[in-house]
Amino acid sequence: MDTELTRFLHQHGPVFAEKLGHDRWYLIALAALTSGDRFATAGGVLYRYLSALPEYATRAKRQFLIRRLRETLMKLVFVVGIPKSLEGMISLAKEIDELDIDSTFTRSDWSPEKTKARGEALNDRIYQGDADPVFELLKHHQDFIFVIKEIGYGLFLSDETVLPIVEGETILLASLVVQETPVEIASHTKGLARLGLDENVVDEIKTLSGLMVTFMRSSNPSRPLEVRS
């Protein structure tokens, strides 16, 4: 198991929870770590750390936690791909006690029509026309529009069975900060404001994501320690 990450969480987890909330900070941490170089260990280490806390002392609470971590990794499929998300899920699954296994299949009623409608609605809600120039550029490349609207927003991000839209967007923002994609970061910062999330909370999400970048780079000597402000 990743002892460096375990030590980091024990040292900083309580502070992160205080600043971002007990049910939000770990989603940001998992998204950032999985988007970076801790994709193979973050899910398992986070679950081991969290499940030992008093607030997850019951089976029902641990299953609640499992569903939220699993859905975070599902949504990350859209932004970091299957390989990293899958390794994250494998590391999580290895840490789950047999008595705590949750077999919920949240997308069992998937249909193309519902997914397309949800994707269009969420895209309009977040961007409010800001993305129209991008879609205009892509009008001759319909596969990309299909993937963005129907798969990304429809199948992954708009599903609220486990995580509400706002939390899905915070996961996306954390991943984008780690991947250093400034145009998308700016777009989704605006999107979170449109969804009603306080500006200070958005700033804290970016700060926590940046701290995860610092941790990953400082624990890997081959990479320079540098965090964008």
MOURPE-V110985 format. One record per residue. RES is the residue in three letters. SS is DSSP state (@ for helix, = for strand, . for the rest). Layout:
# MOURPE-V110985
{{RES;SS} {RES;SS}}
This chain:
# MOURPE-V110985
{{MET;.} {ASP;.} {THR;@} {GLU;@} {LEU;@} {THR;@} {ARG;@} {PHE;@} {LEU;@} {HIS;@} {GLN;@} {HIS;@} {GLY;@} {PRO;@} {VAL;@} {PHE;@} {ALA;@} {GLU;@} {LYS;@} {LEU;@} {GLY;.} {HIS;.} {ASP;.} {ARG;.} {TRP;@} {TYR;@} {LEU;@} {ILE;@} {ALA;@} {LEU;@} {ALA;@} {ALA;@} {LEU;@} {THR;@} {SER;@} {GLY;.} {ASP;.} {ARG;.} {PHE;.} {ALA;.} {THR;.} {ALA;@} {GLY;@} {GLY;@} {VAL;@} {LEU;@} {TYR;@} {ARG;@} {TYR;@} {LEU;@} {SER;@} {ALA;.} {LEU;.} {PRO;@} {GLU;@} {TYR;@} {ALA;.} {THR;.} {ARG;@} {ALA;@} {LYS;@} {ARG;@} {GLN;@} {PHE;@} {LEU;@} {ILE;@} {ARG;@} {ARG;@} {LEU;@} {ARG;@} {GLU;@} {THR;@} {LEU;@} {MET;@} {LYS;@} {LEU;@} {VAL;@} {PHE;@} {VAL;@} {VAL;@} {GLY;.} {ILE;@} {PRO;@} {LYS;@} {SER;@} {LEU;@} {GLU;@} {GLY;@} {MET;@} {ILE;@} {SER;@} {LEU;@} {ALA;@} {LYS;@} {GLU;@} {ILE;.} {ASP;.} {GLU;@} {LEU;@} {ASP;@} {ILE;.} {ASP;.} {SER;.} {THR;.} {PHE;.} {THR;.} {ARG;.} {SER;.} {ASP;.} {TRP;.} {SER;.} {PRO;@} {GLU;@} {LYS;@} {THR;@} {LYS;@} {ALA;@} {ARG;@} {GLY;@} {GLU;@} {ALA;@} {LEU;@} {ASN;@} {ASP;@} {ARG;@} {ILE;@} {TYR;@} {GLN;.} {GLY;.} {ASP;.} {ALA;.} {ASP;@} {PRO;@} {VAL;@} {PHE;@} {GLU;@} {LEU;@} {LEU;.} {LYS;.} {HIS;.} {HIS;.} {GLN;@} {ASP;@} {PHE;@} {ILE;@} {PHE;@} {VAL;@} {ILE;@} {LYS;@} {GLU;@} {ILE;@} {GLY;@} {TYR;@} {GLY;@} {LEU;@} {PHE;@} {LEU;@} {SER;.} {ASP;.} {GLU;.} {THR;.} {VAL;.} {LEU;.} {PRO;.} {ILE;@} {VAL;@} {GLU;@} {GLY;@} {GLU;@} {THR;@} {ILE;@} {LEU;@} {LEU;@} {ALA;@} {SER;@} {LEU;@} {VAL;@} {VAL;@} {GLN;@} {GLU;.} {THR;.} {PRO;@} {VAL;@} {GLU;@} {ILE;@} {ALA;@} {SER;@} {HIS;@} {THR;@} {LYS;@} {GLY;@} {LEU;@} {ALA;@} {ARG;@} {LEU;.} {GLY;.} {LEU;.} {ASP;.} {GLU;@} {ASN;@} {VAL;@} {VAL;@} {ASP;@} {GLU;@} {ILE;@} {LYS;@} {THR;@} {LEU;@} {SER;@} {GLY;@} {LEU;@} {MET;@} {VAL;@} {THR;@} {PHE;@} {MET;@} {ARG;@} {SER;@} {SER;.} {ASN;.} {PRO;.} {SER;.} {ARG;.} {PRO;.} {LEU;.} {GLU;.} {VAL;.} {ARG;.} {SER;.}}
